Amino acid sequence: MSNNESMEMYLETVYLLENDHGHSHVVDIAKTLGVSKPSVTKAIKQLKDLGYVHTEKYGTITLTDKGREVSREIYENHRLIELFLQHSLDLPADEASYNACKMEHVISEKMLAAIRNYMEKNSIEVKSEFEKENETDIQNKL
């Protein structure tokens, strides 16, 4: 796994945990990714140095605005590829997600645009669960 791919995996994991729980911890990231806690600690330090995450005294990890923007894009690309594989190749969700996870780090922007075009032409909605929940929350507040 390349350093960039690894950092993207950590960012995406923090994004998902933060959306589910409001924050993340080293132990949760390690469990989710199947890596050691020292590996997570090292990666989080690098992400912090790059301005992608905040770390608190008691181990709470949250995304900065910059980190949230980058991790959201990583996650959205993952979902786009995952749904494309499900709809175009009829892969089961777990198989599509597994392959999307591998592909999202190496796929070109041209390929992503072609996938988006395919999804639009076939009227396949790509919004994530988080986007749908946020839209519902905003509508409920109005």
Contacts in CASP RR format, 6 or more apart in sequence:
PFRMAT RR
TARGET T0000
AUTHOR 0000-0000-0000
METHOD contacts of the structure
MODEL  1
MSNNESMEMYLETVYLLENDHGHSHVVDIAKTLGVSKPSVTKAIKQLKDL
GYVHTEKYGTITLTDKGREVSREIYENHRLIELFLQHSLDLPADEASYNA
CKMEHVISEKMLAAIRNYMEKNSIEVKSEFEKENETDIQNKL
1 9 0 8 1.000
2 105 0 8 1.000
4 105 0 8 1.000
5 105 0 8 1.000
5 106 0 8 1.000
6 43 0 8 1.000
7 43 0 8 1.000
7 46 0 8 1.000
7 47 0 8 1.000
7 50 0 8 1.000
8 74 0 8 1.000
8 104 0 8 1.000
8 105 0 8 1.000
9 33 0 8 1.000
9 101 0 8 1.000
10 29 0 8 1.000
10 33 0 8 1.000
10 40 0 8 1.000
10 43 0 8 1.000
10 44 0 8 1.000
10 47 0 8 1.000
11 47 0 8 1.000
11 52 0 8 1.000
11 63 0 8 1.000
11 67 0 8 1.000
11 70 0 8 1.000
11 71 0 8 1.000
11 74 0 8 1.000
12 71 0 8 1.000
12 74 0 8 1.000
12 75 0 8 1.000
12 78 0 8 1.000
13 24 0 8 1.000
13 29 0 8 1.000
13 32 0 8 1.000
13 33 0 8 1.000
14 24 0 8 1.000
14 29 0 8 1.000
14 47 0 8 1.000
14 53 0 8 1.000
14 61 0 8 1.000
14 62 0 8 1.000
14 63 0 8 1.000
14 71 0 8 1.000
15 63 0 8 1.000
15 68 0 8 1.000
15 71 0 8 1.000
15 72 0 8 1.000
15 74 0 8 1.000
15 75 0 8 1.000
16 32 0 8 1.000
16 75 0 8 1.000
17 23 0 8 1.000
17 24 0 8 1.000
17 28 0 8 1.000
17 29 0 8 1.000
17 32 0 8 1.000
18 24 0 8 1.000
18 62 0 8 1.000
18 63 0 8 1.000
19 130 0 8 1.000
21 28 0 8 1.000
22 62 0 8 1.000
23 60 0 8 1.000
23 61 0 8 1.000
23 62 0 8 1.000
24 60 0 8 1.000
24 61 0 8 1.000
24 62 0 8 1.000
25 59 0 8 1.000
25 60 0 8 1.000
25 61 0 8 1.000
26 37 0 8 1.000
26 40 0 8 1.000
26 41 0 8 1.000
26 44 0 8 1.000
26 59 0 8 1.000
26 61 0 8 1.000
27 37 0 8 1.000
29 35 0 8 1.000
29 40 0 8 1.000
29 44 0 8 1.000
29 61 0 8 1.000
30 36 0 8 1.000
30 37 0 8 1.000
30 39 0 8 1.000
30 40 0 8 1.000
33 40 0 8 1.000
44 53 0 8 1.000
44 55 0 8 1.000
44 61 0 8 1.000
47 53 0 8 1.000
47 67 0 8 1.000
48 54 0 8 1.000
48 55 0 8 1.000
51 64 0 8 1.000
51 66 0 8 1.000
51 67 0 8 1.000
52 63 0 8 1.000
52 64 0 8 1.000
52 66 0 8 1.000
52 67 0 8 1.000
52 70 0 8 1.000
52 71 0 8 1.000
53 61 0 8 1.000
53 62 0 8 1.000
53 63 0 8 1.000
53 64 0 8 1.000
53 67 0 8 1.000
54 61 0 8 1.000
54 62 0 8 1.000
54 63 0 8 1.000
54 64 0 8 1.000
55 61 0 8 1.000
56 62 0 8 1.000
63 71 0 8 1.000
74 104 0 8 1.000
75 128 0 8 1.000
76 126 0 8 1.000
76 128 0 8 1.000
77 104 0 8 1.000
77 107 0 8 1.000
77 112 0 8 1.000
78 97 0 8 1.000
78 100 0 8 1.000
78 101 0 8 1.000
78 104 0 8 1.000
79 100 0 8 1.000
79 126 0 8 1.000
79 128 0 8 1.000
80 112 0 8 1.000
80 115 0 8 1.000
80 116 0 8 1.000
80 119 0 8 1.000
80 126 0 8 1.000
81 96 0 8 1.000
81 99 0 8 1.000
81 100 0 8 1.000
81 103 0 8 1.000
81 104 0 8 1.000
81 107 0 8 1.000
81 112 0 8 1.000
81 115 0 8 1.000
82 93 0 8 1.000
82 96 0 8 1.000
82 97 0 8 1.000
82 99 0 8 1.000
82 100 0 8 1.000
83 96 0 8 1.000
83 119 0 8 1.000
83 124 0 8 1.000
83 126 0 8 1.000
84 115 0 8 1.000
84 118 0 8 1.000
84 119 0 8 1.000
85 91 0 8 1.000
85 95 0 8 1.000
85 96 0 8 1.000
85 99 0 8 1.000
85 100 0 8 1.000
86 92 0 8 1.000
86 93 0 8 1.000
86 96 0 8 1.000
87 119 0 8 1.000
87 122 0 8 1.000
87 124 0 8 1.000
88 118 0 8 1.000
89 96 0 8 1.000
91 99 0 8 1.000
116 126 0 8 1.000
119 126 0 8 1.000
127 135 0 8 1.000
END
